[in-house]
Amino acid sequence: MAEKIAVLGAGSWGSVLANLLDENGNDVRLWSNNPDQVAELNEKHTNEHYVHDFKYSESLKAYTDLTAALDGVAAILFVVPTGAIRIVAQQVKAVLQSTDNQPIIIHASKGLELNTHKRLSEVLSEEIPADSRQAVVVLSGPSHAEEVAKRDITLITAASADNAAAKFVQQLFMNDYFRIYTNNDVIGVELGAALKNIIALGAGALHGLGYGDDAKAALMTRGLAEISRLGVALGAQPLTFIGLSGVGDLIVTATSVHSRNWRAGNELGQGQSLKSVIDTMGMVIEGIPSTKAAYELAQQQGIEMPITEAIYDVLYNEADIKKVIPQLMQREGKPEIQ
């Protein structure tokens, strides 16, 4: 059955997911606060700044008017940067409270809110009260917009405390190249999504410094140990971190040139300044604020995360990236499983 869906955020991931939902037969409204981008999507059916050489469905409509985009929708998919989630959610709340509509809320963003360290489903639940919505569902896993646009095979997870809502989202997105699994571990899925971006920065930096596959494998493995340690301390299920939203997302983000976080780390490893990397990327590098949030959260929880600490020192304390690696290697010996 076709559904009316609003997708908020017309970056690479948001626009490609909107296109997929349109191809699945839904009435999709793609919202952006950039009038030029909306005009390009509606008139040329392209989004060149984010996804090169890709033609969007002609039936996909883009909006700058949030009220019009949300009119009568069954679900709202947030795909805006982490730093904008709360602000956009407040705008959505204002629209929904003027109607009797109660849509399912979905988000496909990956990060932790700075200062509060809250997961994005927590932010959405705070800002959009229960009487204005149904359940909140998290959509996450190993996925690049560029590959989904080419209809490459992709498998991800829909996580919610409400199993019926997770199944609704599963059916909404699934087709012959995009497969969704359900999961009830919202904490684990969201933390895996946010924290793997930190490890991807490190993996890119190793590549930029000229290290080989052994070093990258070591970083990813021990990075996953850190992610799991913090996640379990915060209530996540351990097995989530060996699933799609854990090791799956870590692999794709820490090994691919499609990953902004990997590319940013690679440029840092090659000697570029953090400011230069941010200025030239042209898109949000979620791993940078996530590193700060995770570092502070780990300090509060008393969780040991040496790789995250090292990357934090490079990003926020101007530590020499060439010196932090031997410092990590020369730490006191420990058991692997602890």
Contacts in CASP RR format, 6 or more apart in sequence:
PFRMAT RR
TARGET T0000
AUTHOR 0000-0000-0000
METHOD contacts of the structure
MODEL  1
MAEKIAVLGAGSWGSVLANLLDENGNDVRLWSNNPDQVAELNEKHTNEHY
VHDFKYSESLKAYTDLTAALDGVAAILFVVPTGAIRIVAQQVKAVLQSTD
NQPIIIHASKGLELNTHKRLSEVLSEEIPADSRQAVVVLSGPSHAEEVAK
RDITLITAASADNAAAKFVQQLFMNDYFRIYTNNDVIGVELGAALKNIIA
LGAGALHGLGYGDDAKAALMTRGLAEISRLGVALGAQPLTFIGLSGVGDL
IVTATSVHSRNWRAGNELGQGQSLKSVIDTMGMVIEGIPSTKAAYELAQQ
QGIEMPITEAIYDVLYNEADIKKVIPQLMQREGKPEIQ
2 25 0 8 1.000
2 26 0 8 1.000
2 27 0 8 1.000
3 26 0 8 1.000
3 27 0 8 1.000
3 74 0 8 1.000
3 75 0 8 1.000
3 172 0 8 1.000
4 26 0 8 1.000
4 27 0 8 1.000
4 29 0 8 1.000
4 72 0 8 1.000
4 73 0 8 1.000
4 74 0 8 1.000
5 18 0 8 1.000
5 21 0 8 1.000
5 26 0 8 1.000
5 27 0 8 1.000
5 28 0 8 1.000
5 29 0 8 1.000
5 73 0 8 1.000
5 74 0 8 1.000
5 75 0 8 1.000
5 76 0 8 1.000
5 77 0 8 1.000
5 172 0 8 1.000
6 28 0 8 1.000
6 29 0 8 1.000
6 31 0 8 1.000
6 69 0 8 1.000
6 70 0 8 1.000
6 73 0 8 1.000
6 75 0 8 1.000
6 76 0 8 1.000
6 77 0 8 1.000
6 103 0 8 1.000
7 14 0 8 1.000
7 15 0 8 1.000
7 17 0 8 1.000
7 18 0 8 1.000
7 21 0 8 1.000
7 28 0 8 1.000
7 29 0 8 1.000
7 30 0 8 1.000
7 31 0 8 1.000
7 77 0 8 1.000
7 79 0 8 1.000
8 31 0 8 1.000
8 66 0 8 1.000
8 69 0 8 1.000
8 76 0 8 1.000
8 77 0 8 1.000
8 78 0 8 1.000
8 79 0 8 1.000
8 80 0 8 1.000
8 88 0 8 1.000
8 92 0 8 1.000
9 15 0 8 1.000
9 30 0 8 1.000
9 31 0 8 1.000
9 32 0 8 1.000
9 78 0 8 1.000
9 79 0 8 1.000
9 80 0 8 1.000
10 18 0 8 1.000
10 30 0 8 1.000
10 31 0 8 1.000
10 32 0 8 1.000
10 34 0 8 1.000
10 37 0 8 1.000
10 38 0 8 1.000
10 41 0 8 1.000
10 47 0 8 1.000
10 50 0 8 1.000
10 62 0 8 1.000
11 32 0 8 1.000
11 47 0 8 1.000
11 50 0 8 1.000
11 79 0 8 1.000
11 145 0 8 1.000
11 283 0 8 1.000
12 47 0 8 1.000
12 50 0 8 1.000
12 51 0 8 1.000
12 145 0 8 1.000
12 146 0 8 1.000
12 283 0 8 1.000
13 79 0 8 1.000
13 108 0 8 1.000
13 143 0 8 1.000
13 145 0 8 1.000
14 30 0 8 1.000
14 77 0 8 1.000
14 79 0 8 1.000
14 108 0 8 1.000
14 145 0 8 1.000
15 30 0 8 1.000
15 41 0 8 1.000
15 47 0 8 1.000
15 50 0 8 1.000
15 51 0 8 1.000
15 56 0 8 1.000
15 145 0 8 1.000
16 51 0 8 1.000
16 54 0 8 1.000
16 145 0 8 1.000
16 148 0 8 1.000
16 149 0 8 1.000
17 77 0 8 1.000
17 79 0 8 1.000
17 108 0 8 1.000
17 145 0 8 1.000
17 148 0 8 1.000
17 173 0 8 1.000
18 28 0 8 1.000
18 30 0 8 1.000
18 60 0 8 1.000
18 77 0 8 1.000
19 28 0 8 1.000
19 56 0 8 1.000
19 57 0 8 1.000
19 60 0 8 1.000
19 149 0 8 1.000
20 148 0 8 1.000
20 173 0 8 1.000
20 175 0 8 1.000
20 178 0 8 1.000
21 28 0 8 1.000
21 77 0 8 1.000
21 172 0 8 1.000
21 173 0 8 1.000
22 28 0 8 1.000
22 56 0 8 1.000
22 57 0 8 1.000
22 59 0 8 1.000
22 60 0 8 1.000
23 57 0 8 1.000
23 175 0 8 1.000
24 172 0 8 1.000
24 173 0 8 1.000
24 175 0 8 1.000
26 172 0 8 1.000
28 60 0 8 1.000
28 61 0 8 1.000
29 61 0 8 1.000
29 62 0 8 1.000
29 63 0 8 1.000
29 68 0 8 1.000
29 69 0 8 1.000
29 70 0 8 1.000
29 73 0 8 1.000
30 41 0 8 1.000
30 60 0 8 1.000
30 61 0 8 1.000
30 62 0 8 1.000
30 63 0 8 1.000
30 69 0 8 1.000
31 62 0 8 1.000
31 63 0 8 1.000
31 64 0 8 1.000
31 66 0 8 1.000
31 69 0 8 1.000
32 38 0 8 1.000
32 41 0 8 1.000
32 62 0 8 1.000
32 63 0 8 1.000
32 64 0 8 1.000
33 64 0 8 1.000
34 64 0 8 1.000
35 64 0 8 1.000
37 47 0 8 1.000
37 49 0 8 1.000
37 62 0 8 1.000
38 62 0 8 1.000
38 63 0 8 1.000
38 64 0 8 1.000
40 46 0 8 1.000
40 47 0 8 1.000
40 48 0 8 1.000
41 47 0 8 1.000
41 56 0 8 1.000
41 60 0 8 1.000
41 62 0 8 1.000
42 61 0 8 1.000
42 62 0 8 1.000
45 55 0 8 1.000
45 56 0 8 1.000
45 57 0 8 1.000
45 58 0 8 1.000
45 60 0 8 1.000
46 54 0 8 1.000
46 55 0 8 1.000
46 56 0 8 1.000
47 54 0 8 1.000
47 56 0 8 1.000
50 145 0 8 1.000
50 283 0 8 1.000
51 145 0 8 1.000
51 146 0 8 1.000
51 149 0 8 1.000
54 149 0 8 1.000
63 69 0 8 1.000
66 91 0 8 1.000
66 92 0 8 1.000
66 95 0 8 1.000
67 95 0 8 1.000
70 76 0 8 1.000
70 92 0 8 1.000
70 95 0 8 1.000
70 96 0 8 1.000
70 101 0 8 1.000
70 103 0 8 1.000
72 99 0 8 1.000
72 101 0 8 1.000
72 103 0 8 1.000
73 101 0 8 1.000
73 103 0 8 1.000
74 103 0 8 1.000
74 104 0 8 1.000
75 103 0 8 1.000
75 104 0 8 1.000
75 105 0 8 1.000
75 106 0 8 1.000
75 168 0 8 1.000
75 169 0 8 1.000
75 172 0 8 1.000
76 92 0 8 1.000
76 103 0 8 1.000
76 104 0 8 1.000
76 105 0 8 1.000
76 106 0 8 1.000
77 106 0 8 1.000
77 107 0 8 1.000
77 108 0 8 1.000
77 139 0 8 1.000
78 85 0 8 1.000
78 88 0 8 1.000
78 89 0 8 1.000
78 105 0 8 1.000
78 106 0 8 1.000
78 107 0 8 1.000
78 108 0 8 1.000
78 109 0 8 1.000
78 120 0 8 1.000
78 124 0 8 1.000
79 107 0 8 1.000
79 108 0 8 1.000
79 109 0 8 1.000
80 88 0 8 1.000
80 109 0 8 1.000
81 109 0 8 1.000
81 284 0 8 1.000
81 286 0 8 1.000
82 109 0 8 1.000
82 110 0 8 1.000
82 111 0 8 1.000
82 112 0 8 1.000
82 113 0 8 1.000
82 120 0 8 1.000
82 194 0 8 1.000
82 284 0 8 1.000
82 286 0 8 1.000
82 289 0 8 1.000
82 290 0 8 1.000
83 113 0 8 1.000
83 114 0 8 1.000
83 289 0 8 1.000
85 107 0 8 1.000
85 109 0 8 1.000
85 113 0 8 1.000
85 120 0 8 1.000
85 123 0 8 1.000
85 124 0 8 1.000
86 113 0 8 1.000
86 123 0 8 1.000
86 127 0 8 1.000
89 123 0 8 1.000
89 124 0 8 1.000
89 127 0 8 1.000
89 128 0 8 1.000
90 127 0 8 1.000
92 127 0 8 1.000
92 128 0 8 1.000
93 127 0 8 1.000
93 128 0 8 1.000
93 129 0 8 1.000
93 132 0 8 1.000
96 102 0 8 1.000
96 103 0 8 1.000
96 128 0 8 1.000
96 132 0 8 1.000
96 133 0 8 1.000
97 132 0 8 1.000
102 131 0 8 1.000
102 132 0 8 1.000
102 133 0 8 1.000
102 134 0 8 1.000
103 133 0 8 1.000
103 134 0 8 1.000
104 133 0 8 1.000
104 134 0 8 1.000
104 135 0 8 1.000
104 136 0 8 1.000
104 137 0 8 1.000
104 165 0 8 1.000
104 168 0 8 1.000
104 169 0 8 1.000
105 124 0 8 1.000
105 128 0 8 1.000
105 133 0 8 1.000
105 134 0 8 1.000
105 135 0 8 1.000
105 136 0 8 1.000
105 137 0 8 1.000
106 136 0 8 1.000
106 137 0 8 1.000
106 138 0 8 1.000
106 139 0 8 1.000
106 158 0 8 1.000
106 169 0 8 1.000
107 120 0 8 1.000
107 121 0 8 1.000
107 124 0 8 1.000
107 136 0 8 1.000
107 137 0 8 1.000
107 138 0 8 1.000
107 139 0 8 1.000
108 138 0 8 1.000
108 139 0 8 1.000
108 140 0 8 1.000
109 120 0 8 1.000
109 286 0 8 1.000
110 140 0 8 1.000
110 193 0 8 1.000
110 194 0 8 1.000
110 197 0 8 1.000
110 286 0 8 1.000
110 290 0 8 1.000
111 119 0 8 1.000
111 120 0 8 1.000
111 190 0 8 1.000
111 193 0 8 1.000
111 194 0 8 1.000
111 197 0 8 1.000
111 286 0 8 1.000
111 287 0 8 1.000
111 289 0 8 1.000
111 290 0 8 1.000
111 293 0 8 1.000
112 118 0 8 1.000
112 119 0 8 1.000
112 120 0 8 1.000
112 194 0 8 1.000
112 289 0 8 1.000
112 290 0 8 1.000
112 293 0 8 1.000
112 294 0 8 1.000
112 297 0 8 1.000
113 119 0 8 1.000
113 120 0 8 1.000
113 123 0 8 1.000
113 293 0 8 1.000
114 289 0 8 1.000
114 292 0 8 1.000
114 293 0 8 1.000
116 123 0 8 1.000
117 293 0 8 1.000
117 296 0 8 1.000
117 297 0 8 1.000
117 300 0 8 1.000
118 126 0 8 1.000
119 186 0 8 1.000
119 187 0 8 1.000
119 190 0 8 1.000
119 191 0 8 1.000
119 194 0 8 1.000
120 138 0 8 1.000
120 190 0 8 1.000
121 136 0 8 1.000
121 138 0 8 1.000
121 186 0 8 1.000
121 190 0 8 1.000
124 136 0 8 1.000
125 136 0 8 1.000
134 162 0 8 1.000
134 165 0 8 1.000
135 160 0 8 1.000
135 161 0 8 1.000
135 162 0 8 1.000
135 164 0 8 1.000
135 165 0 8 1.000
136 160 0 8 1.000
136 165 0 8 1.000
136 186 0 8 1.000
137 158 0 8 1.000
137 159 0 8 1.000
137 160 0 8 1.000
137 162 0 8 1.000
137 165 0 8 1.000
137 166 0 8 1.000
137 168 0 8 1.000
137 169 0 8 1.000
138 157 0 8 1.000
138 158 0 8 1.000
138 159 0 8 1.000
138 160 0 8 1.000
138 186 0 8 1.000
138 189 0 8 1.000
138 190 0 8 1.000
138 193 0 8 1.000
139 156 0 8 1.000
139 157 0 8 1.000
139 158 0 8 1.000
139 159 0 8 1.000
139 169 0 8 1.000
139 173 0 8 1.000
139 180 0 8 1.000
140 156 0 8 1.000
140 157 0 8 1.000
140 159 0 8 1.000
140 189 0 8 1.000
140 190 0 8 1.000
140 192 0 8 1.000
140 193 0 8 1.000
140 244 0 8 1.000
140 245 0 8 1.000
140 249 0 8 1.000
141 155 0 8 1.000
141 156 0 8 1.000
141 157 0 8 1.000
141 189 0 8 1.000
141 193 0 8 1.000
141 244 0 8 1.000
141 245 0 8 1.000
141 246 0 8 1.000
141 248 0 8 1.000
141 249 0 8 1.000
141 252 0 8 1.000
142 154 0 8 1.000
142 155 0 8 1.000
142 156 0 8 1.000
142 244 0 8 1.000
142 248 0 8 1.000
142 249 0 8 1.000
142 251 0 8 1.000
142 252 0 8 1.000
142 253 0 8 1.000
143 154 0 8 1.000
143 156 0 8 1.000
143 249 0 8 1.000
143 252 0 8 1.000
144 252 0 8 1.000
144 256 0 8 1.000
144 258 0 8 1.000
144 259 0 8 1.000
145 258 0 8 1.000
146 258 0 8 1.000
147 154 0 8 1.000
147 258 0 8 1.000
148 154 0 8 1.000
148 177 0 8 1.000
148 178 0 8 1.000
151 177 0 8 1.000
152 177 0 8 1.000
153 177 0 8 1.000
153 179 0 8 1.000
154 177 0 8 1.000
154 178 0 8 1.000
154 179 0 8 1.000
155 179 0 8 1.000
155 180 0 8 1.000
155 181 0 8 1.000
155 244 0 8 1.000
156 178 0 8 1.000
156 179 0 8 1.000
156 180 0 8 1.000
156 181 0 8 1.000
156 244 0 8 1.000
156 245 0 8 1.000
157 180 0 8 1.000
157 181 0 8 1.000
157 182 0 8 1.000
157 183 0 8 1.000
157 189 0 8 1.000
157 243 0 8 1.000
157 244 0 8 1.000
157 245 0 8 1.000
158 166 0 8 1.000
158 167 0 8 1.000
158 169 0 8 1.000
158 170 0 8 1.000
158 173 0 8 1.000
158 180 0 8 1.000
158 181 0 8 1.000
158 182 0 8 1.000
158 183 0 8 1.000
159 166 0 8 1.000
159 182 0 8 1.000
159 183 0 8 1.000
159 184 0 8 1.000
159 185 0 8 1.000
159 186 0 8 1.000
159 188 0 8 1.000
159 189 0 8 1.000
159 190 0 8 1.000
159 245 0 8 1.000
160 166 0 8 1.000
160 169 0 8 1.000
160 182 0 8 1.000
160 184 0 8 1.000
160 186 0 8 1.000
161 184 0 8 1.000
161 186 0 8 1.000
163 182 0 8 1.000
163 184 0 8 1.000
166 182 0 8 1.000
166 183 0 8 1.000
166 184 0 8 1.000
167 182 0 8 1.000
169 180 0 8 1.000
170 180 0 8 1.000
170 181 0 8 1.000
170 182 0 8 1.000
173 180 0 8 1.000
174 180 0 8 1.000
181 244 0 8 1.000
183 189 0 8 1.000
183 240 0 8 1.000
183 245 0 8 1.000
185 236 0 8 1.000
185 237 0 8 1.000
185 240 0 8 1.000
187 231 0 8 1.000
187 234 0 8 1.000
187 235 0 8 1.000
187 236 0 8 1.000
188 231 0 8 1.000
188 235 0 8 1.000
188 236 0 8 1.000
188 237 0 8 1.000
188 240 0 8 1.000
188 241 0 8 1.000
188 245 0 8 1.000
188 246 0 8 1.000
189 240 0 8 1.000
189 245 0 8 1.000
189 246 0 8 1.000
191 227 0 8 1.000
191 230 0 8 1.000
191 231 0 8 1.000
191 234 0 8 1.000
191 236 0 8 1.000
192 227 0 8 1.000
192 231 0 8 1.000
192 240 0 8 1.000
192 241 0 8 1.000
192 245 0 8 1.000
192 246 0 8 1.000
192 249 0 8 1.000
192 250 0 8 1.000
193 245 0 8 1.000
193 246 0 8 1.000
193 249 0 8 1.000
194 286 0 8 1.000
194 290 0 8 1.000
194 293 0 8 1.000
194 294 0 8 1.000
195 226 0 8 1.000
195 227 0 8 1.000
195 230 0 8 1.000
195 290 0 8 1.000
195 294 0 8 1.000
195 308 0 8 1.000
196 227 0 8 1.000
196 246 0 8 1.000
196 249 0 8 1.000
196 250 0 8 1.000
196 253 0 8 1.000
196 254 0 8 1.000
197 253 0 8 1.000
197 261 0 8 1.000
197 286 0 8 1.000
197 287 0 8 1.000
197 290 0 8 1.000
198 261 0 8 1.000
198 287 0 8 1.000
198 290 0 8 1.000
198 291 0 8 1.000
198 294 0 8 1.000
198 307 0 8 1.000
198 308 0 8 1.000
198 311 0 8 1.000
199 219 0 8 1.000
199 220 0 8 1.000
199 223 0 8 1.000
199 224 0 8 1.000
199 226 0 8 1.000
199 227 0 8 1.000
199 250 0 8 1.000
199 253 0 8 1.000
199 254 0 8 1.000
199 307 0 8 1.000
200 250 0 8 1.000
200 253 0 8 1.000
200 254 0 8 1.000
200 259 0 8 1.000
200 261 0 8 1.000
200 262 0 8 1.000
200 265 0 8 1.000
200 287 0 8 1.000
201 261 0 8 1.000
201 262 0 8 1.000
201 264 0 8 1.000
201 265 0 8 1.000
201 268 0 8 1.000
201 287 0 8 1.000
201 288 0 8 1.000
201 291 0 8 1.000
201 311 0 8 1.000
201 315 0 8 1.000
202 219 0 8 1.000
202 254 0 8 1.000
202 265 0 8 1.000
202 307 0 8 1.000
202 311 0 8 1.000
203 216 0 8 1.000
203 219 0 8 1.000
203 220 0 8 1.000
203 254 0 8 1.000
203 255 0 8 1.000
203 262 0 8 1.000
203 265 0 8 1.000
204 254 0 8 1.000
204 261 0 8 1.000
204 262 0 8 1.000
204 263 0 8 1.000
204 264 0 8 1.000
204 265 0 8 1.000
204 266 0 8 1.000
204 268 0 8 1.000
204 269 0 8 1.000
205 265 0 8 1.000
205 266 0 8 1.000
205 268 0 8 1.000
205 269 0 8 1.000
205 311 0 8 1.000
205 314 0 8 1.000
205 321 0 8 1.000
206 212 0 8 1.000
206 215 0 8 1.000
206 216 0 8 1.000
206 219 0 8 1.000
206 269 0 8 1.000
206 325 0 8 1.000
207 216 0 8 1.000
207 262 0 8 1.000
207 265 0 8 1.000
207 266 0 8 1.000
207 269 0 8 1.000
208 265 0 8 1.000
208 266 0 8 1.000
208 267 0 8 1.000
208 268 0 8 1.000
208 269 0 8 1.000
208 270 0 8 1.000
209 269 0 8 1.000
209 270 0 8 1.000
209 321 0 8 1.000
209 322 0 8 1.000
209 325 0 8 1.000
216 254 0 8 1.000
216 255 0 8 1.000
219 254 0 8 1.000
219 307 0 8 1.000
220 250 0 8 1.000
220 251 0 8 1.000
220 254 0 8 1.000
222 307 0 8 1.000
223 250 0 8 1.000
223 307 0 8 1.000
224 241 0 8 1.000
224 246 0 8 1.000
224 247 0 8 1.000
224 250 0 8 1.000
226 304 0 8 1.000
226 305 0 8 1.000
226 306 0 8 1.000
226 307 0 8 1.000
226 308 0 8 1.000
227 241 0 8 1.000
227 246 0 8 1.000
227 250 0 8 1.000
228 236 0 8 1.000
228 238 0 8 1.000
228 241 0 8 1.000
229 303 0 8 1.000
229 304 0 8 1.000
229 305 0 8 1.000
230 294 0 8 1.000
230 297 0 8 1.000
230 298 0 8 1.000
230 301 0 8 1.000
230 303 0 8 1.000
230 305 0 8 1.000
231 241 0 8 1.000
232 238 0 8 1.000
233 301 0 8 1.000
233 303 0 8 1.000
234 301 0 8 1.000
240 246 0 8 1.000
241 247 0 8 1.000
252 259 0 8 1.000
253 259 0 8 1.000
253 261 0 8 1.000
253 262 0 8 1.000
254 262 0 8 1.000
255 262 0 8 1.000
256 262 0 8 1.000
257 263 0 8 1.000
260 281 0 8 1.000
260 283 0 8 1.000
260 284 0 8 1.000
260 285 0 8 1.000
260 286 0 8 1.000
261 285 0 8 1.000
261 286 0 8 1.000
261 287 0 8 1.000
263 281 0 8 1.000
264 277 0 8 1.000
264 278 0 8 1.000
264 281 0 8 1.000
264 285 0 8 1.000
264 287 0 8 1.000
264 288 0 8 1.000
265 277 0 8 1.000
267 276 0 8 1.000
267 277 0 8 1.000
267 280 0 8 1.000
268 274 0 8 1.000
268 277 0 8 1.000
268 314 0 8 1.000
268 321 0 8 1.000
269 321 0 8 1.000
271 321 0 8 1.000
274 288 0 8 1.000
274 315 0 8 1.000
277 285 0 8 1.000
278 285 0 8 1.000
278 288 0 8 1.000
288 315 0 8 1.000
291 308 0 8 1.000
291 311 0 8 1.000
291 312 0 8 1.000
291 315 0 8 1.000
291 316 0 8 1.000
292 312 0 8 1.000
292 315 0 8 1.000
292 316 0 8 1.000
294 305 0 8 1.000
294 308 0 8 1.000
295 305 0 8 1.000
295 308 0 8 1.000
295 309 0 8 1.000
295 312 0 8 1.000
297 303 0 8 1.000
298 304 0 8 1.000
298 305 0 8 1.000
298 308 0 8 1.000
298 309 0 8 1.000
306 328 0 8 1.000
306 331 0 8 1.000
307 328 0 8 1.000
310 319 0 8 1.000
310 324 0 8 1.000
310 325 0 8 1.000
310 327 0 8 1.000
310 328 0 8 1.000
313 319 0 8 1.000
313 324 0 8 1.000
314 320 0 8 1.000
314 321 0 8 1.000
314 324 0 8 1.000
END
